[in-house]
Amino acid sequence: EAFPRCGEAVCWRCMKRAPRESFGQVRTTKEEFESLEEDAWWMHEHCFLDGDYKDYFGESEPEDFWKRRTGAKDDEGETPEAPKPRAGSI
């Protein structure tokens, strides 16, 4: 299988409104997704594997994202939380 992930669909309303703590910070809009046509793809943050962040965002995975995704602990023994959303962010 090319993308062996959860296979769950996501509604656009949930993508926009669900809390980052439960849904994750990787989001897109319906307009952005449709504009990418056949190149469009998206997955839940918790479904990302090594290399998916770079494939999706075109840049290296930040350490805090990797730690949240893998459950790795920081220097104080804590797993970093997802950043809090700012007003108007998706």
C-alpha positions as a Markdown table, in Angstrom:
| # | Residue | x | y | z |
|---|---|---|---|---|
| 1 | Glu | 0.0 | 0.0 | 0.0 |
| 2 | Ala | 1.4 | 3.4 | -1.0 |
| 3 | Phe | 0.1 | 5.2 | 2.1 |
| 4 | Pro | -0.4 | 2.7 | 5.0 |
| 5 | Arg | -2.0 | 5.1 | 7.5 |
| 6 | Cys | -5.3 | 5.2 | 9.3 |
| 7 | Gly | -7.4 | 5.6 | 6.1 |
| 8 | Glu | -10.0 | 7.8 | 8.0 |
| 9 | Ala | -11.6 | 10.6 | 6.1 |
| 10 | Val | -11.8 | 14.1 | 7.7 |
| 11 | Cys | -14.5 | 16.6 | 7.2 |
| 12 | Trp | -13.5 | 20.2 | 6.4 |
| 13 | Arg | -15.5 | 21.5 | 9.4 |
| 14 | Cys | -13.6 | 19.3 | 11.8 |
| 15 | Met | -10.3 | 20.2 | 10.1 |
| 16 | Lys | -11.0 | 23.9 | 10.9 |
| 17 | Arg | -12.6 | 23.6 | 14.4 |
| 18 | Ala | -11.1 | 20.6 | 16.2 |
| 19 | Pro | -8.6 | 21.5 | 19.0 |
| 20 | Arg | -5.0 | 21.1 | 18.1 |
| 21 | Glu | -4.5 | 19.0 | 21.2 |
| 22 | Ser | -6.7 | 16.2 | 19.8 |
| 23 | Phe | -6.5 | 16.8 | 16.1 |
| 24 | Gly | -2.9 | 18.0 | 15.7 |
| 25 | Gln | -1.4 | 21.0 | 14.0 |
| 26 | Val | -1.2 | 19.7 | 10.4 |
| 27 | Arg | -4.1 | 21.2 | 8.6 |
| 28 | Thr | -5.2 | 22.4 | 5.2 |
| 29 | Thr | -8.2 | 24.2 | 3.8 |
| 30 | Lys | -10.6 | 22.8 | 1.2 |
| 31 | Glu | -9.5 | 25.5 | -1.2 |
| 32 | Glu | -5.8 | 24.8 | -0.7 |
| 33 | Phe | -6.4 | 21.0 | -1.1 |
| 34 | Glu | -8.4 | 21.4 | -4.2 |
| 35 | Ser | -5.9 | 23.8 | -5.8 |
| 36 | Leu | -3.2 | 21.1 | -5.6 |
| 37 | Glu | -5.4 | 18.8 | -7.7 |
| 38 | Glu | -3.9 | 15.3 | -8.1 |
| 39 | Asp | -0.8 | 16.3 | -6.0 |
| 40 | Ala | -3.0 | 16.9 | -3.0 |
| 41 | Trp | -2.6 | 14.8 | 0.1 |
| 42 | Trp | -3.0 | 15.2 | 3.9 |
| 43 | Met | -2.8 | 13.0 | 6.9 |
| 44 | His | -3.3 | 13.3 | 10.7 |
| 45 | Glu | -0.2 | 14.4 | 12.6 |
| 46 | His | -0.3 | 11.2 | 14.6 |
| 47 | Cys | -0.1 | 9.2 | 11.4 |
| 48 | Phe | 3.1 | 10.8 | 10.2 |
| 49 | Leu | 6.1 | 8.5 | 9.9 |
| 50 | Asp | 9.8 | 9.6 | 9.4 |
| 51 | Gly | 10.0 | 11.7 | 6.2 |
| 52 | Asp | 6.3 | 12.6 | 6.0 |
| 53 | Tyr | 6.9 | 16.0 | 7.5 |
| 54 | Lys | 9.5 | 16.9 | 4.9 |
| 55 | Asp | 7.2 | 15.5 | 2.1 |
| 56 | Tyr | 4.3 | 17.5 | 3.3 |
| 57 | Phe | 5.9 | 20.8 | 4.3 |
| 58 | Gly | 9.0 | 20.7 | 2.1 |
| 59 | Glu | 11.3 | 21.3 | 5.1 |
| 60 | Ser | 12.9 | 19.3 | 7.9 |
| 61 | Glu | 10.8 | 18.2 | 10.8 |
| 62 | Pro | 11.2 | 20.5 | 13.8 |
| 63 | Glu | 12.4 | 18.7 | 16.9 |
| 64 | Asp | 9.3 | 19.6 | 19.0 |
| 65 | Phe | 7.1 | 18.1 | 16.3 |
| 66 | Trp | 9.2 | 14.9 | 16.2 |
| 67 | Lys | 9.0 | 14.6 | 20.0 |
| 68 | Arg | 5.3 | 15.0 | 20.0 |
| 69 | Arg | 4.9 | 12.6 | 17.2 |
| 70 | Thr | 7.1 | 9.9 | 18.6 |
| 71 | Gly | 6.4 | 10.5 | 22.3 |
| 72 | Ala | 10.1 | 11.3 | 23.0 |
| 73 | Lys | 10.8 | 13.3 | 26.1 |
| 74 | Asp | 12.5 | 16.7 | 26.3 |
| 75 | Asp | 15.4 | 17.5 | 28.7 |
| 76 | Glu | 12.9 | 17.8 | 31.6 |
| 77 | Gly | 11.3 | 14.5 | 30.9 |
| 78 | Glu | 8.2 | 16.0 | 29.4 |
| 79 | Thr | 6.6 | 15.3 | 26.0 |
| 80 | Pro | 6.0 | 18.7 | 24.3 |
| 81 | Glu | 2.4 | 19.8 | 23.8 |
| 82 | Ala | 1.1 | 21.1 | 20.5 |
| 83 | Pro | 1.3 | 24.9 | 20.2 |
| 84 | Lys | -1.8 | 26.8 | 21.1 |
| 85 | Pro | -3.7 | 28.1 | 18.1 |
| 86 | Arg | -3.6 | 31.8 | 17.4 |
| 87 | Ala | -6.8 | 33.7 | 16.5 |
| 88 | Gly | -7.6 | 33.1 | 12.8 |
| 89 | Ser | -5.3 | 30.2 | 12.3 |
| 90 | Ile | -6.4 | 26.9 | 10.9 |
